[in-house]
Amino acid sequence: MLLVPKQLRRSGMTGDVPYYGGRLTPAQAHAASHPSRPRPRPAATPQVDPLPALRQLLDAGVITAEEYRDLRARVNR
């Protein structure tokens, strides 16, 4: 009779999974002791003024004057 830890007898576990008795694997221990450098944050995207875009939609006939007034009121809140 071969004694196998319960974690390795589960159907989802493969034979390649190391069992360390609930401790960290060597790779996890190395990663914990050697933290990576913080990644630089991406630059903030510039804010676009929506009023000229709304005016352009009105001039192109995509929206009506009433829709333009409603959208402009929503933007100015």
Buried (B, 14 or more C-beta within 10 A) or exposed (E): EEEEEEEEEEEEEEEEEEEEEEEEEEEEEEEEEEEEEEEEEEEEEEEEEBEEEBEEBBEEEEBEEEEBEEBBEEEEE
